Amino acid sequence: MLADDLIELHAHPREVPSFSARYPGLTAEAGYAAALALHRHRVGLGWKPLGRKIGFTNRTIWPRYGVYEPMWGMIYDRTVLSASDDAATLPLDGLVQPRIEPEICFGLKAAPDPERPLDAIEWVAHAIEIVQCHHPEWKVSLADCAADNGLHGRLIVGTRIPVAGIPDLAERLPKCAVTLRRGEQLVDRGLGENVLGSPLVALSHLVGVLSRQPSAQPLAAGEIITTGTLTDAHAIRPGETWRTELTGLPLRGLTVHFR
């Protein structure tokens, strides 16, 4: 069964042929069912869920990967790291083909109303998600991503700023800009509007997706939601230091050293 294969794969991380190739006709619904089995297995081992990640919200990269709609996964106490003074060191052990994604994340104080998502947000932060892919050359389908917990690897969360201190946050989010550097080399640039028009739209989209999945728990107060990459995803290696810079929001960039 796919669920058993998935649990074994995460216990012994490596590249394997895609799930969709090994299970012809695999649907996103079946992928999420396998991901739920992985989630329950992890909770049984003592993992604590902290929230969700949304992936493939950046429409500019859809053609590159062949995935044309967002998907989601769980994040946990064992995958989330709070940056210290907006810097962190992260080991890449156990991550397969890791890539870096600069994102905007939210902390919820209530279950979001998709028509008024900002009302449910307590704080906003800049974050870096490290995604991974267990399939060769990052060749995936939506079903593969759904099964593999949204390709989530790690999440580094920067300084959390209360939304009450940013009265025009909704207007500023689509216009915020990020630069991504490896060492001193500029690698990519991105905008908040790349994420379905705004990270707030991405949050509302997730609420809708979860409402159509009977086995998925709705979002709740206390969850961390990271809304998807503002740039393309870029390969990272041990020994590298990457950093981001943000403009348009009162959020500092992050510096991450990988080992």
VMD Tcl script that draws the C-alpha trace (Angstrom):
set ca {
  {0.00 0.00 0.00}
  {1.09 3.55 -0.70}
  {0.68 4.56 2.95}
  {3.06 1.82 4.09}
  {5.58 2.76 1.37}
  {5.37 6.41 2.41}
  {5.96 5.69 6.09}
  {8.93 3.46 5.23}
  {10.36 6.09 2.88}
  {10.31 8.77 5.55}
  {11.95 6.38 7.98}
  {14.72 5.72 5.44}
  {14.90 8.82 3.20}
  {16.13 8.30 -0.37}
  {15.16 8.80 -3.99}
  {12.57 6.36 -5.33}
  {10.47 6.21 -8.52}
  {7.46 8.51 -8.29}
  {4.37 7.31 -6.49}
  {2.25 8.10 -9.54}
  {4.46 5.87 -11.69}
  {4.35 3.02 -9.17}
  {0.60 3.38 -8.56}
  {-0.96 4.12 -11.98}
  {-4.08 6.24 -11.75}
  {-3.06 7.71 -8.39}
  {-5.29 10.68 -7.55}
  {-4.68 13.64 -5.32}
  {-7.42 12.30 -3.02}
  {-5.56 9.00 -2.64}
  {-2.35 10.95 -2.08}
  {-3.87 12.94 0.77}
  {-5.21 9.70 2.29}
  {-1.66 8.30 2.34}
  {-0.36 11.56 3.82}
  {-2.97 11.26 6.58}
  {-1.66 7.79 7.40}
  {1.87 9.22 7.62}
  {0.57 12.02 9.85}
  {-1.16 9.60 12.22}
  {1.98 7.47 12.34}
  {4.06 10.51 13.25}
  {1.64 11.64 15.94}
  {1.79 8.13 17.36}
  {5.57 8.53 17.62}
  {5.18 11.78 19.56}
  {5.36 14.37 16.78}
  {3.33 17.51 17.56}
  {1.55 19.19 14.63}
  {2.08 22.96 14.58}
  {0.21 23.99 11.44}
  {0.17 23.67 7.66}
  {2.22 24.56 4.60}
  {0.72 25.53 1.28}
  {2.71 24.63 -1.81}
  {2.56 25.59 -5.47}
  {0.78 28.85 -4.76}
  {3.37 30.62 -6.93}
  {1.81 30.48 -10.37}
  {5.01 31.61 -12.09}
  {6.59 28.18 -11.46}
  {3.65 25.93 -12.40}
  {4.87 25.18 -15.94}
  {8.35 24.31 -14.66}
  {7.06 21.54 -12.42}
  {3.92 20.51 -14.27}
  {1.73 21.09 -11.20}
  {-1.00 23.62 -11.83}
  {-2.76 24.03 -8.50}
  {-1.77 24.44 -4.86}
  {-1.46 21.58 -2.40}
  {-0.82 21.38 1.34}
  {0.96 19.44 4.07}
  {1.50 19.39 7.83}
  {4.34 21.03 9.75}
  {5.56 19.74 13.11}
  {7.60 20.57 16.17}
  {10.35 18.40 14.67}
  {10.38 20.31 11.37}
  {9.91 23.93 12.53}
  {12.79 26.07 13.80}
  {12.52 29.62 15.18}
  {15.38 31.80 13.98}
  {17.47 33.54 16.64}
  {17.91 37.21 15.74}
  {16.73 36.21 12.23}
  {19.57 33.72 11.73}
  {19.70 29.94 11.94}
  {21.92 26.94 11.26}
  {20.14 23.95 9.77}
  {21.50 20.45 9.16}
  {20.32 18.89 5.90}
  {20.65 15.31 7.10}
  {17.62 13.25 6.15}
  {16.40 15.68 3.48}
  {16.30 14.47 -0.12}
  {17.13 16.96 -2.90}
  {16.40 19.93 -0.59}
  {15.48 23.32 -2.04}
  {15.01 26.73 -0.42}
  {11.84 28.82 -0.61}
  {11.37 32.32 0.92}
  {7.82 32.76 2.18}
  {5.37 34.75 4.28}
  {3.79 32.91 7.19}
  {0.97 33.69 9.59}
  {0.11 32.75 13.16}
  {-3.62 32.22 13.67}
  {-5.67 33.45 16.63}
  {-8.91 31.98 15.28}
  {-10.27 29.78 12.52}
  {-10.13 31.88 9.34}
  {-13.20 33.03 7.45}
  {-12.12 32.81 3.78}
  {-13.89 36.11 3.12}
  {-12.03 37.88 5.94}
  {-8.76 35.97 6.48}
  {-6.91 38.88 8.06}
  {-9.29 38.88 11.04}
  {-7.96 35.46 12.09}
  {-4.25 36.36 12.01}
  {-2.36 37.24 15.17}
  {1.13 37.71 13.71}
  {3.03 37.71 10.44}
  {6.63 36.62 9.85}
  {9.10 36.01 7.09}
  {9.96 32.34 6.81}
  {12.15 30.03 4.78}
  {10.75 26.63 3.93}
  {13.05 23.82 2.92}
  {11.16 21.53 0.60}
  {12.32 18.12 -0.54}
  {11.52 15.61 -3.25}
  {11.95 11.85 -3.02}
  {11.53 11.42 -6.78}
  {14.37 11.81 -9.33}
  {14.96 15.25 -10.86}
  {11.99 16.74 -9.04}
  {9.57 15.16 -11.52}
  {6.26 15.16 -9.65}
  {2.52 15.21 -10.09}
  {-0.09 16.81 -7.85}
  {-0.83 13.35 -6.44}
  {2.86 12.79 -5.63}
  {3.01 16.10 -3.76}
  {-0.22 15.44 -1.87}
  {1.06 12.05 -0.73}
  {4.49 13.32 0.31}
  {3.14 15.82 2.84}
  {3.30 18.72 0.41}
  {7.06 18.13 -0.06}
  {7.65 19.74 3.34}
  {11.09 19.32 4.88}
  {11.77 22.13 7.37}
  {10.47 25.61 8.18}
  {12.57 28.43 9.65}
  {10.40 31.20 11.09}
  {11.74 34.71 11.56}
  {10.66 37.49 13.92}
  {6.91 37.46 14.52}
  {5.28 40.88 14.14}
  {1.74 41.44 15.52}
  {-0.62 42.35 12.69}
  {-2.10 45.06 14.90}
  {1.13 46.99 14.30}
  {0.72 46.87 10.51}
  {-2.67 48.48 9.85}
  {-2.27 48.37 6.06}
  {-1.00 44.78 5.93}
  {-3.57 43.59 3.38}
  {-2.49 46.28 0.91}
  {1.23 45.77 1.53}
  {1.39 41.98 1.24}
  {0.98 41.75 -2.56}
  {3.57 44.50 -3.06}
  {6.27 43.14 -0.75}
  {9.46 42.01 -2.48}
  {12.19 39.55 -1.56}
  {15.71 38.96 -2.83}
  {17.39 35.60 -2.34}
  {21.17 35.29 -2.22}
  {23.64 32.42 -1.91}
  {26.60 34.04 -0.22}
  {26.88 37.36 -2.03}
  {25.42 36.07 -5.30}
  {21.90 37.20 -6.21}
  {19.94 34.06 -7.10}
  {16.32 35.20 -7.41}
  {13.73 37.87 -6.72}
  {10.06 37.51 -5.89}
  {6.88 39.40 -5.03}
  {3.98 38.83 -2.69}
  {1.57 38.93 -5.59}
  {3.21 35.79 -7.02}
  {1.40 33.81 -4.30}
  {-2.10 33.58 -5.84}
  {-2.16 37.39 -5.86}
  {-1.41 37.70 -2.12}
  {-0.46 35.46 0.81}
  {-3.90 36.30 2.24}
  {-5.53 34.82 -0.86}
  {-3.39 31.71 -0.39}
  {-4.70 31.37 3.18}
  {-8.30 31.67 1.98}
  {-7.61 29.13 -0.73}
  {-6.33 26.65 1.85}
  {-9.50 27.07 3.91}
  {-11.52 26.16 0.83}
  {-9.37 23.15 -0.03}
  {-9.63 21.76 3.49}
  {-13.40 22.21 3.52}
  {-13.63 19.86 0.52}
  {-11.57 17.12 2.19}
  {-13.72 15.31 4.76}
  {-10.72 13.77 6.53}
  {-8.83 17.09 6.85}
  {-9.07 19.08 10.06}
  {-10.06 22.74 9.54}
  {-7.58 25.42 10.49}
  {-7.65 26.45 14.14}
  {-6.27 29.06 16.53}
  {-2.59 28.58 17.31}
  {-1.61 27.15 13.94}
  {1.31 28.42 11.87}
  {0.49 28.71 8.16}
  {3.22 29.28 5.62}
  {1.76 30.43 2.34}
  {4.18 29.39 -0.42}
  {7.34 30.58 -2.06}
  {7.70 34.09 -3.46}
  {10.48 32.90 -5.81}
  {11.36 29.66 -7.55}
  {12.76 26.89 -5.34}
  {16.56 26.55 -5.49}
  {18.83 23.62 -4.64}
  {20.88 23.94 -1.45}
  {23.93 22.07 -0.18}
  {25.79 21.68 3.13}
  {28.33 24.44 3.70}
  {26.29 27.12 1.97}
  {24.91 30.28 3.57}
  {21.78 31.83 2.08}
  {20.09 35.07 3.02}
  {17.01 37.03 2.13}
  {16.10 40.71 2.17}
  {12.51 42.01 2.25}
  {11.08 45.36 1.26}
  {7.53 46.61 1.58}
  {6.90 45.02 5.00}
  {8.44 45.64 8.45}
  {10.01 42.18 8.38}
  {13.74 41.48 8.47}
  {15.43 39.08 6.12}
  {16.77 35.73 7.25}
  {20.27 34.24 7.14}
  {20.54 30.46 7.12}
  {23.71 28.37 7.16}
  {23.31 24.78 6.02}
  {25.44 21.95 7.28}
}
mol new
graphics top color blue
foreach p $ca { graphics top sphere $p radius 0.5 }
foreach p [lrange $ca 0 end-1] q [lrange $ca 1 end] { graphics top cylinder $p $q radius 0.2 }
display resetview
